[in-house]
């Protein structure tokens, strides 16, 4: 299970033992040993192992960035395939939630589609201010009460 860690708890110029890291980030000690094998910098190779706060933060930031997936304007993230995909035949439905979002009081939209690879239901959020862009990028089947003309 991958987790987002609260990096603000880590003090930049403080050195940490494995035990301190386990308590701080609420992870198992084996997780930290795995991180050591994956390239987490140690101050010294003598036990108890010590890790500087800035090394720990940098390592965890790199792990977080490697997991992120950048989506194009016509893509969704499929939780089953774990990758960026497009909807089947680029067909989507728009659902208007009537919630006002942003400074310009645009209405929130939910864009739903179906994964082209596995058929899983896909969701993505947008707002009514991007309606013209959505019409260009998707083949909209159902407007959900919206006037898309």
Buried (B, 14 or more C-beta within 10 A) or exposed (E): EEEEBEBEEBBEEEEBBBEBBBEBBEBEEEBBEEBBEEEBEBEEEEEEBBBBBBBBBBBBEEBEEEEEEEEEEBBBBBEEEEEBBBBBEEBBBBBBEEEEBEEEEBBBBBBBBBBBEEEBEBEBEBBBBBBEEBEEBBEBEEBBEBEEE
